[in-house]
Amino acid sequence: MAKRENQQSGSNKAPVRSSTQVAVAEALTQRSPVRTTAQGRCDDCRATTAFQAWHSVDLPPSLNVEVSFADWKIVPKGARATIELVTAEILVPLGEWARLRMYTSLGSVPSNIDLFLTSQGNVGNQAIFVATHTLRAYTDNLIEFNINRDNATTNGSALICISGYIVI
């Protein structure tokens, strides 16, 4: 009956919570997102060294277009980056295809990773291809992409986003 009266009178009182619900809510609000050890070092420091970077590029008439992330200066000297997510969208004229490859390196050893593009259909006169890859790629310097197309006479565009963390 009291509940019905509160609803009818327009009262905005919060519902009564059990002591267990209150304790859980307090514990969640007090918990640090990064756990630390007794020595003051974090158990999982990925969040504190996380990065995200992107490039939006016009694709001129060409079979291959390089996209370098060197201008982001992601990897400090003496450190290593772990790339955990790559997303991309490539728009080319209707009837064309595109391919995407990521280049990284550890010292003088290169890594070439082909990323699968999925057709998302056509809008107007453009074919849309997207990629979303959860992966683990390492680099101490190089982060580049190659967009390979099957037509060197038309224009297109691309957006590539990466995220991950630095290990020092």
N, C-alpha and C positions, 0 to 999 in steps of 0.2 A: 504494500500500500504506500509506504514512504517513497519507494522508487517511482511509482506512478505520480505522486504528488510533485516530486522534483521535476519530472519530465513536463508536467502540465504547467508548473510555475515558471518554467524556462531556466531553472537553476543550471549552472555550468560546473557543478562540483565534479571533481575527478572521482572515478570509482575507487572504492576501498581496495587496497592491495594487501595481500598477505605478507607476513614478515619475510618469507622466502623470496617473494618477488622483489621486495624492497632491497634485500641483501644482494641479490643478483644484479639489480640495476645499479646499486652503488659500486659493486665490484667492477662492473663493465666501465663505468665512467672514470674510475680511478686507475684502471689498467693502462700502462704505457704501451704504445704500439710497437716499440722496440724493447725487447727484453735485455737486461744487462746482467752480467755475471758479478760475482763478489769483487772482482778486480776492477769493476767499472767499465768493462768492455762489453759490447753488445753481442748477443748470440746470433742475430740475423741483421746485419748492417746494410742489407741491400736497399732498404728504403732510404737510408741516409745518404747513399751515393747514387741514387737513381738518376737517370737521364731520359729525356725524350727529345727527339729532333725530327724535323721534316723538311722536305723540299717539294715545292710545286714548280714544275718545269714545262715550258712549251717544247713540244717535239717538232723540230724543223724537218723538212724533207731529208731523210737519212735512214739507212738501214740500222744503225746503231747509235744510241745516245748514252753517254756516260753521265751518271749523277754521283757526284762526290760529296761526302759529308765532312771533308777536311775542314771546311770553313766553320763548322760547329766546335772544333777543337775538343772533342768528346774525351779522348784518352790522354790523361796527363802522362808526362815522361815517367817511365818506370812502373806504370800501372797497366792493367788489362781491363778491357770492357767485355762484358757478357751481354750480348744482344738476345733478348728473350721474346720480342714481338716485332714482326714486320707486317705492316698493312700497306697496300698500294691500290691505286685506282688509275687505270690507263684508258684514255679515250682516243680512239682512232677512227678514221672514216669507215663507214659501213662496208663490210666485206673484207676488211683487213684483219690480220692477227698480230698479236704481240707476245713476246716472251720476256721474262724478268730473271736476271741472275744477280746474286749478291756476292761481292768480293770482300774477303777479310784476310788478315795475315797474322801469324805469330812469328816474329823475327823475320826470317827470309822465306818462311814456308807459307805459300798462299792457300787459301780455301775458296773454292768456287761453288756456290750453292744455288742450284736452280730452284726457283720458287714457282709454284703452280698458280696460274691465273685461271679464273673461272669467268666465263661469259655471263654477264648479267642482262644481256639483251641489247636492244637498240633503242636509242632515243633520237628522233629526228634522223639525221644522216650520220650518226656516230654509233660505233660499237663500244660497249662498256665492258672492261675486264677488271676484276678485283682479285686481290690476294690478301688473305689473313693467315699468317703462319706463326704459331707458337713454336719456338725453337730455342736452341742454345748454341749460339755462334760466338766464338772468342776472337778478340783482336787486340793487339798492342799498338796498332797504328791505323791500318787501312780499313775504311768503310766506304765502299762504292757499290753502285748498281749499274747494270747495263740493261737498257731497254732495247730489245731487238725486234724489228718490224719486218714485214714482208713486202713493203712498198717504200721506195726511196723518193717518191715524188709528192707526197701529201704531208700535211701538218697534223699534229695531235697534241695531247697534253697528258701530264701524269702528276700524281701526288704520291709520295712515298713517305711513310712515317716509321720510325724505329723507336724502341724503348728497351731499357735494360738497366744495368748497374755497373759500377766501377769497383774493381778489386785492387787495392793498393798493396 
